[in-house]
């Protein structure tokens, strides 16, 4: 069983490396831009959620919440 899982992981890594090897600099920079954009959106969502939870628990005021989410 573990041998099949290990084989699948190695196969997917090899497939990913072959795909990355076929990319041009332009393709790679586009992919990097998309990944960075998604990461920024996730970080923004995370901190907005955290400030909302602080507001909901009464640990910060409405003014502090609005100031943090400008």
MIVEX-246312 format. One record per residue: residue number from 1; z, x, y of N, C-alpha, C in turn. Coordinates in steps of 0.1 Angstrom, whole numbers, plus 5000, padded with zeros to 4 digits. Each point is the difference from the previous one (the first is absolute). Layout:
BEGIN
<site><i>NUM</i><n_c3>Z</n_c3><n_c1>X</n_c1><n_c2>Y</n_c2><ca_c3>Z</ca_c3><ca_c1>X</ca_c1><ca_c2>Y</ca_c2><c_c3>Z</c_c3><c_c1>X</c_c1><c_c2>Y</c_c2></site>
...
% end
This chain:
BEGIN
<site><i>1</i><n_c3>5000</n_c3><n_c1>5008</n_c1><n_c2>4988</n_c2><ca_c3>5000</ca_c3><ca_c1>4992</ca_c1><ca_c2>5012</ca_c2><c_c3>5000</c_c3><c_c1>5009</c_c1><c_c2>5013</c_c2></site>
<site><i>2</i><n_c3>5009</n_c3><n_c1>5010</n_c1><n_c2>5000</n_c2><ca_c3>5001</ca_c3><ca_c1>5008</ca_c1><ca_c2>5012</ca_c2><c_c3>4987</c_c3><c_c1>5008</c_c1><c_c2>5002</c_c2></site>
<site><i>3</i><n_c3>4994</n_c3><n_c1>5003</n_c1><n_c2>4989</n_c2><ca_c3>4987</ca_c3><ca_c1>5008</ca_c1><ca_c2>5000</ca_c2><c_c3>4989</c_c3><c_c1>4992</c_c1><c_c2>5007</c_c2></site>
<site><i>4</i><n_c3>5000</n_c3><n_c1>4987</n_c1><n_c2>4997</n_c2><ca_c3>4990</ca_c3><ca_c1>4991</ca_c1><ca_c2>5007</ca_c2><c_c3>5002</c_c3><c_c1>4999</c_c1><c_c2>5015</c_c2></site>
<site><i>5</i><n_c3>5013</n_c3><n_c1>4999</n_c1><n_c2>5004</n_c2><ca_c3>5003</ca_c3><ca_c1>4999</ca_c1><ca_c2>5014</ca_c2><c_c3>4997</c_c3><c_c1>5013</c_c1><c_c2>5007</c_c2></site>
<site><i>6</i><n_c3>5003</n_c3><n_c1>5011</n_c1><n_c2>4994</n_c2><ca_c3>4997</ca_c3><ca_c1>5013</ca_c1><ca_c2>5006</ca_c2><c_c3>4985</c_c3><c_c1>5002</c_c1><c_c2>5001</c_c2></site>
<site><i>7</i><n_c3>4993</n_c3><n_c1>4996</n_c1><n_c2>4990</n_c2><ca_c3>4985</ca_c3><ca_c1>5001</ca_c1><ca_c2>5000</ca_c2><c_c3>4994</c_c3><c_c1>4992</c_c1><c_c2>5011</c_c2></site>
<site><i>8</i><n_c3>5005</n_c3><n_c1>4988</n_c1><n_c2>5002</n_c2><ca_c3>4995</ca_c3><ca_c1>4991</ca_c1><ca_c2>5011</ca_c2><c_c3>5003</c_c3><c_c1>5006</c_c1><c_c2>5014</c_c2></site>
<site><i>9</i><n_c3>5012</n_c3><n_c1>5005</n_c1><n_c2>5001</n_c2><ca_c3>5004</ca_c3><ca_c1>5007</ca_c1><ca_c2>5013</ca_c2><c_c3>4991</c_c3><c_c1>5011</c_c1><c_c2>5003</c_c2></site>
<site><i>10</i><n_c3>4998</n_c3><n_c1>5009</n_c1><n_c2>4991</n_c2><ca_c3>4991</ca_c3><ca_c1>5012</ca_c1><ca_c2>5002</ca_c2><c_c3>4986</c_c3><c_c1>4995</c_c1><c_c2>5002</c_c2></site>
<site><i>11</i><n_c3>4995</n_c3><n_c1>4990</n_c1><n_c2>4994</n_c2><ca_c3>4987</ca_c3><ca_c1>4995</ca_c1><ca_c2>5002</ca_c2><c_c3>4998</c_c3><c_c1>4994</c_c1><c_c2>5014</c_c2></site>
<site><i>12</i><n_c3>5010</n_c3><n_c1>4993</n_c1><n_c2>5005</n_c2><ca_c3>4999</ca_c3><ca_c1>4995</ca_c1><ca_c2>5014</ca_c2><c_c3>5001</c_c3><c_c1>5011</c_c1><c_c2>5010</c_c2></site>
<site><i>13</i><n_c3>5008</n_c3><n_c1>5010</n_c1><n_c2>4998</n_c2><ca_c3>5001</ca_c3><ca_c1>5011</ca_c1><ca_c2>5009</ca_c2><c_c3>4986</c_c3><c_c1>5008</c_c1><c_c2>5000</c_c2></site>
<site><i>14</i><n_c3>4994</n_c3><n_c1>5001</n_c1><n_c2>4989</n_c2><ca_c3>4987</ca_c3><ca_c1>5007</ca_c1><ca_c2>4999</ca_c2><c_c3>4989</c_c3><c_c1>4992</c_c1><c_c2>5007</c_c2></site>
<site><i>15</i><n_c3>5001</n_c3><n_c1>4987</n_c1><n_c2>4998</n_c2><ca_c3>4991</ca_c3><ca_c1>4991</ca_c1><ca_c2>5007</ca_c2><c_c3>5001</c_c3><c_c1>5000</c_c1><c_c2>5015</c_c2></site>
<site><i>16</i><n_c3>5013</n_c3><n_c1>5000</n_c1><n_c2>5005</n_c2><ca_c3>5003</ca_c3><ca_c1>5001</ca_c1><ca_c2>5014</ca_c2><c_c3>4995</c_c3><c_c1>5014</c_c1><c_c2>5006</c_c2></site>
<site><i>17</i><n_c3>5002</n_c3><n_c1>5010</n_c1><n_c2>4993</n_c2><ca_c3>4996</ca_c3><ca_c1>5014</ca_c1><ca_c2>5004</ca_c2><c_c3>4985</c_c3><c_c1>5000</c_c1><c_c2>5001</c_c2></site>
<site><i>18</i><n_c3>4993</n_c3><n_c1>4995</n_c1><n_c2>4991</n_c2><ca_c3>4985</ca_c3><ca_c1>4999</ca_c1><ca_c2>5000</ca_c2><c_c3>4995</c_c3><c_c1>4992</c_c1><c_c2>5012</c_c2></site>
<site><i>19</i><n_c3>5007</n_c3><n_c1>4989</n_c1><n_c2>5003</n_c2><ca_c3>4996</ca_c3><ca_c1>4992</ca_c1><ca_c2>5011</ca_c2><c_c3>5003</c_c3><c_c1>5007</c_c1><c_c2>5013</c_c2></site>
<site><i>20</i><n_c3>5011</n_c3><n_c1>5007</n_c1><n_c2>5001</n_c2><ca_c3>5003</ca_c3><ca_c1>5008</ca_c1><ca_c2>5012</ca_c2><c_c3>4990</c_c3><c_c1>5011</c_c1><c_c2>5002</c_c2></site>
<site><i>21</i><n_c3>4996</n_c3><n_c1>5006</n_c1><n_c2>4989</n_c2><ca_c3>4991</ca_c3><ca_c1>5012</ca_c1><ca_c2>5000</ca_c2><c_c3>4986</c_c3><c_c1>4996</c_c1><c_c2>5005</c_c2></site>
<site><i>22</i><n_c3>4997</n_c3><n_c1>4987</n_c1><n_c2>4998</n_c2><ca_c3>4987</ca_c3><ca_c1>4995</ca_c1><ca_c2>5004</ca_c2><c_c3>4999</c_c3><c_c1>4996</c_c1><c_c2>5015</c_c2></site>
<site><i>23</i><n_c3>5012</n_c3><n_c1>4999</n_c1><n_c2>5007</n_c2><ca_c3>5001</ca_c3><ca_c1>4995</ca_c1><ca_c2>5013</ca_c2><c_c3>4996</c_c3><c_c1>5011</c_c1><c_c2>5010</c_c2></site>
<site><i>24</i><n_c3>4993</n_c3><n_c1>4996</n_c1><n_c2>5011</n_c2><ca_c3>4997</ca_c3><ca_c1>5009</ca_c1><ca_c2>5011</ca_c2><c_c3>5012</c_c3><c_c1>5001</c_c1><c_c2>5009</c_c2></site>
<site><i>25</i><n_c3>4999</n_c3><n_c1>5009</n_c1><n_c2>5010</n_c2><ca_c3>5011</ca_c3><ca_c1>5001</ca_c1><ca_c2>5010</ca_c2><c_c3>5001</c_c3><c_c1>4986</c_c1><c_c2>5008</c_c2></site>
<site><i>26</i><n_c3>4989</n_c3><n_c1>4994</n_c1><n_c2>5003</n_c2><ca_c3>5000</ca_c3><ca_c1>4988</ca_c1><ca_c2>5007</ca_c2><c_c3>5007</c_c3><c_c1>4989</c_c1><c_c2>4992</c_c2></site>
<site><i>27</i><n_c3>4997</n_c3><n_c1>4999</n_c1><n_c2>4987</n_c2><ca_c3>5006</ca_c3><ca_c1>4990</ca_c1><ca_c2>4991</ca_c2><c_c3>5015</c_c3><c_c1>5003</c_c1><c_c2>4999</c_c2></site>
<site><i>28</i><n_c3>5004</n_c3><n_c1>5012</n_c1><n_c2>4999</n_c2><ca_c3>5014</ca_c3><ca_c1>5004</ca_c1><ca_c2>4998</ca_c2><c_c3>5008</c_c3><c_c1>4996</c_c1><c_c2>5013</c_c2></site>
<site><i>29</i><n_c3>4994</n_c3><n_c1>5003</n_c1><n_c2>5012</n_c2><ca_c3>5007</ca_c3><ca_c1>4997</ca_c1><ca_c2>5012</ca_c2><c_c3>5001</c_c3><c_c1>4985</c_c1><c_c2>5002</c_c2></site>
<site><i>30</i><n_c3>4990</n_c3><n_c1>4992</n_c1><n_c2>4996</n_c2><ca_c3>5001</ca_c3><ca_c1>4985</ca_c1><ca_c2>5000</ca_c2><c_c3>5011</c_c3><c_c1>4995</c_c1><c_c2>4991</c_c2></site>
<site><i>31</i><n_c3>5001</n_c3><n_c1>5006</n_c1><n_c2>4988</n_c2><ca_c3>5010</ca_c3><ca_c1>4996</ca_c1><ca_c2>4991</ca_c2><c_c3>5014</c_c3><c_c1>5004</c_c1><c_c2>5005</c_c2></site>
<site><i>32</i><n_c3>5001</n_c3><n_c1>5011</n_c1><n_c2>5006</n_c2><ca_c3>5013</ca_c3><ca_c1>5005</ca_c1><ca_c2>5006</ca_c2><c_c3>5004</c_c3><c_c1>4991</c_c1><c_c2>5012</c_c2></site>
<site><i>33</i><n_c3>4991</n_c3><n_c1>4995</n_c1><n_c2>5008</n_c2><ca_c3>5002</ca_c3><ca_c1>4991</ca_c1><ca_c2>5011</ca_c2><c_c3>5005</c_c3><c_c1>4987</c_c1><c_c2>4995</c_c2></site>
<site><i>34</i><n_c3>4994</n_c3><n_c1>4995</n_c1><n_c2>4989</n_c2><ca_c3>5005</ca_c3><ca_c1>4987</ca_c1><ca_c2>4995</ca_c2><c_c3>5014</c_c3><c_c1>5001</c_c1><c_c2>4994</c_c2></site>
<site><i>35</i><n_c3>5003</n_c3><n_c1>5011</n_c1><n_c2>4993</n_c2><ca_c3>5013</ca_c3><ca_c1>5002</ca_c1><ca_c2>4994</ca_c2><c_c3>5010</c_c3><c_c1>5001</c_c1><c_c2>5012</c_c2></site>
<site><i>36</i><n_c3>4997</n_c3><n_c1>5008</n_c1><n_c2>5010</n_c2><ca_c3>5010</ca_c3><ca_c1>5001</ca_c1><ca_c2>5011</ca_c2><c_c3>5002</c_c3><c_c1>4987</c_c1><c_c2>5007</c_c2></site>
<site><i>37</i><n_c3>4989</n_c3><n_c1>4992</n_c1><n_c2>5002</n_c2><ca_c3>5002</ca_c3><ca_c1>4987</ca_c1><ca_c2>5006</ca_c2><c_c3>5009</c_c3><c_c1>4991</c_c1><c_c2>4992</c_c2></site>
<site><i>38</i><n_c3>4998</n_c3><n_c1>4999</n_c1><n_c2>4987</n_c2><ca_c3>5008</ca_c3><ca_c1>4992</ca_c1><ca_c2>4991</ca_c2><c_c3>5015</c_c3><c_c1>5005</c_c1><c_c2>5001</c_c2></site>
<site><i>39</i><n_c3>5002</n_c3><n_c1>5013</n_c1><n_c2>5000</n_c2><ca_c3>5013</ca_c3><ca_c1>5005</ca_c1><ca_c2>5000</ca_c2><c_c3>5007</c_c3><c_c1>4996</c_c1><c_c2>5013</c_c2></site>
<site><i>40</i><n_c3>4993</n_c3><n_c1>5001</n_c1><n_c2>5011</n_c2><ca_c3>5006</ca_c3><ca_c1>4996</ca_c1><ca_c2>5013</ca_c2><c_c3>5003</c_c3><c_c1>4985</c_c1><c_c2>5001</c_c2></site>
<site><i>41</i><n_c3>4992</n_c3><n_c1>4992</n_c1><n_c2>4994</n_c2><ca_c3>5003</ca_c3><ca_c1>4986</ca_c1><ca_c2>4999</ca_c2><c_c3>5012</c_c3><c_c1>4997</c_c1><c_c2>4992</c_c2></site>
<site><i>42</i><n_c3>5002</n_c3><n_c1>5007</n_c1><n_c2>4989</n_c2><ca_c3>5011</ca_c3><ca_c1>4998</ca_c1><ca_c2>4991</ca_c2><c_c3>5013</c_c3><c_c1>5005</c_c1><c_c2>5007</c_c2></site>
<site><i>43</i><n_c3>5000</n_c3><n_c1>5011</n_c1><n_c2>5007</n_c2><ca_c3>5011</ca_c3><ca_c1>5005</ca_c1><ca_c2>5008</ca_c2><c_c3>5004</c_c3><c_c1>4990</c_c1><c_c2>5011</c_c2></site>
<site><i>44</i><n_c3>4991</n_c3><n_c1>4995</n_c1><n_c2>5007</n_c2><ca_c3>5002</ca_c3><ca_c1>4990</ca_c1><ca_c2>5010</ca_c2><c_c3>5007</c_c3><c_c1>4988</c_c1><c_c2>4995</c_c2></site>
<site><i>45</i><n_c3>4994</n_c3><n_c1>4995</n_c1><n_c2>4989</n_c2><ca_c3>5006</ca_c3><ca_c1>4988</ca_c1><ca_c2>4993</ca_c2><c_c3>5014</c_c3><c_c1>5002</c_c1><c_c2>4996</c_c2></site>
<site><i>46</i><n_c3>5003</n_c3><n_c1>5012</n_c1><n_c2>4994</n_c2><ca_c3>5013</ca_c3><ca_c1>5003</ca_c1><ca_c2>4995</ca_c2><c_c3>5011</c_c3><c_c1>5000</c_c1><c_c2>5011</c_c2></site>
<site><i>47</i><n_c3>4997</n_c3><n_c1>5007</n_c1><n_c2>5011</n_c2><ca_c3>5009</ca_c3><ca_c1>5000</ca_c1><ca_c2>5011</ca_c2><c_c3>5002</c_c3><c_c1>4987</c_c1><c_c2>5007</c_c2></site>
<site><i>48</i><n_c3>4989</n_c3><n_c1>4993</n_c1><n_c2>5002</n_c2><ca_c3>5002</ca_c3><ca_c1>4986</ca_c1><ca_c2>5006</ca_c2><c_c3>5008</c_c3><c_c1>4991</c_c1><c_c2>4991</c_c2></site>
<site><i>49</i><n_c3>4999</n_c3><n_c1>5001</n_c1><n_c2>4987</n_c2><ca_c3>5008</ca_c3><ca_c1>4993</ca_c1><ca_c2>4990</ca_c2><c_c3>5015</c_c3><c_c1>5004</c_c1><c_c2>5001</c_c2></site>
<site><i>50</i><n_c3>5002</n_c3><n_c1>5013</n_c1><n_c2>5001</n_c2><ca_c3>5014</ca_c3><ca_c1>5005</ca_c1><ca_c2>5002</ca_c2><c_c3>5006</c_c3><c_c1>4995</c_c1><c_c2>5012</c_c2></site>
<site><i>51</i><n_c3>4993</n_c3><n_c1>5000</n_c1><n_c2>5012</n_c2><ca_c3>5006</ca_c3><ca_c1>4995</ca_c1><ca_c2>5012</ca_c2><c_c3>5003</c_c3><c_c1>4985</c_c1><c_c2>4999</c_c2></site>
<site><i>52</i><n_c3>4991</n_c3><n_c1>4993</n_c1><n_c2>4994</n_c2><ca_c3>5002</ca_c3><ca_c1>4985</ca_c1><ca_c2>4998</ca_c2><c_c3>5013</c_c3><c_c1>4998</c_c1><c_c2>4991</c_c2></site>
<site><i>53</i><n_c3>5001</n_c3><n_c1>5008</n_c1><n_c2>4990</n_c2><ca_c3>5012</ca_c3><ca_c1>4998</ca_c1><ca_c2>4991</ca_c2><c_c3>5013</c_c3><c_c1>5003</c_c1><c_c2>5008</c_c2></site>
<site><i>54</i><n_c3>4999</n_c3><n_c1>5010</n_c1><n_c2>5009</n_c2><ca_c3>5012</ca_c3><ca_c1>5003</ca_c1><ca_c2>5008</ca_c2><c_c3>5003</c_c3><c_c1>4988</c_c1><c_c2>5010</c_c2></site>
<site><i>55</i><n_c3>4989</n_c3><n_c1>4994</n_c1><n_c2>5005</n_c2><ca_c3>5002</ca_c3><ca_c1>4989</ca_c1><ca_c2>5009</ca_c2><c_c3>5006</c_c3><c_c1>4988</c_c1><c_c2>4992</c_c2></site>
<site><i>56</i><n_c3>4995</n_c3><n_c1>4998</n_c1><n_c2>4989</n_c2><ca_c3>5004</ca_c3><ca_c1>4988</ca_c1><ca_c2>4991</ca_c2><c_c3>5015</c_c3><c_c1>5002</c_c1><c_c2>4996</c_c2></site>
<site><i>57</i><n_c3>5004</n_c3><n_c1>5012</n_c1><n_c2>4998</n_c2><ca_c3>5014</ca_c3><ca_c1>5003</ca_c1><ca_c2>4996</ca_c2><c_c3>5010</c_c3><c_c1>5001</c_c1><c_c2>5012</c_c2></site>
<site><i>58</i><n_c3>4994</n_c3><n_c1>4999</n_c1><n_c2>5012</n_c2><ca_c3>5008</ca_c3><ca_c1>5000</ca_c1><ca_c2>5012</ca_c2><c_c3>5005</c_c3><c_c1>5014</c_c1><c_c2>5004</c_c2></site>
<site><i>59</i><n_c3>4993</n_c3><n_c1>5010</n_c1><n_c2>4996</n_c2><ca_c3>5004</ca_c3><ca_c1>5014</ca_c1><ca_c2>5003</ca_c2><c_c3>4994</c_c3><c_c1>5005</c_c1><c_c2>5013</c_c2></site>
<site><i>60</i><n_c3>4989</n_c3><n_c1>4993</n_c1><n_c2>5004</n_c2><ca_c3>4994</ca_c3><ca_c1>5004</ca_c1><ca_c2>5013</ca_c2><c_c3>4997</c_c3><c_c1>4986</c_c1><c_c2>5008</c_c2></site>
<site><i>61</i><n_c3>4998</n_c3><n_c1>5002</n_c1><n_c2>5013</n_c2><ca_c3>4998</ca_c3><ca_c1>4988</ca_c1><ca_c2>5008</ca_c2><c_c3>4985</c_c3><c_c1>4997</c_c1><c_c2>5000</c_c2></site>
<site><i>62</i><n_c3>4997</n_c3><n_c1>4988</n_c1><n_c2>5005</n_c2><ca_c3>4986</ca_c3><ca_c1>4996</ca_c1><ca_c2>5002</ca_c2><c_c3>4992</c_c3><c_c1>5009</c_c1><c_c2>5009</c_c2></site>
<site><i>63</i><n_c3>5007</n_c3><n_c1>5005</n_c1><n_c2>5011</n_c2><ca_c3>4994</ca_c3><ca_c1>5009</ca_c1><ca_c2>5009</ca_c2><c_c3>4996</c_c3><c_c1>5013</c_c1><c_c2>4993</c_c2></site>
<site><i>64</i><n_c3>5010</n_c3><n_c1>5005</n_c1><n_c2>4992</n_c2><ca_c3>4997</ca_c3><ca_c1>5013</ca_c1><ca_c2>4993</ca_c2><c_c3>4988</c_c3><c_c1>4998</c_c1><c_c2>4990</c_c2></site>
<site><i>65</i><n_c3>5000</n_c3><n_c1>4989</n_c1><n_c2>4994</n_c2><ca_c3>4989</ca_c3><ca_c1>4997</ca_c1><ca_c2>4990</ca_c2><c_c3>4987</c_c3><c_c1>4999</c_c1><c_c2>5007</c_c2></site>
<site><i>66</i><n_c3>4999</n_c3><n_c1>4994</n_c1><n_c2>5011</n_c2><ca_c3>4988</ca_c3><ca_c1>4999</ca_c1><ca_c2>5008</ca_c2><c_c3>4995</c_c3><c_c1>5013</c_c1><c_c2>5005</c_c2></site>
<site><i>67</i><n_c3>5010</n_c3><n_c1>5008</n_c1><n_c2>5004</n_c2><ca_c3>4997</ca_c3><ca_c1>5014</ca_c1><ca_c2>5006</ca_c2><c_c3>4994</c_c3><c_c1>5008</c_c1><c_c2>4988</c_c2></site>
<site><i>68</i><n_c3>5005</n_c3><n_c1>4999</n_c1><n_c2>4988</n_c2><ca_c3>4996</ca_c3><ca_c1>5008</ca_c1><ca_c2>4989</ca_c2><c_c3>4986</c_c3><c_c1>4996</c_c1><c_c2>4995</c_c2></site>
<site><i>69</i><n_c3>4996</n_c3><n_c1>4988</n_c1><n_c2>5002</n_c2><ca_c3>4988</ca_c3><ca_c1>4994</ca_c1><ca_c2>4995</ca_c2><c_c3>4989</c_c3><c_c1>4998</c_c1><c_c2>5011</c_c2></site>
<site><i>70</i><n_c3>5000</n_c3><n_c1>5008</n_c1><n_c2>5010</n_c2><ca_c3>4990</ca_c3><ca_c1>4999</ca_c1><ca_c2>5010</ca_c2><c_c3>4987</c_c3><c_c1>5006</c_c1><c_c2>4996</c_c2></site>
% end
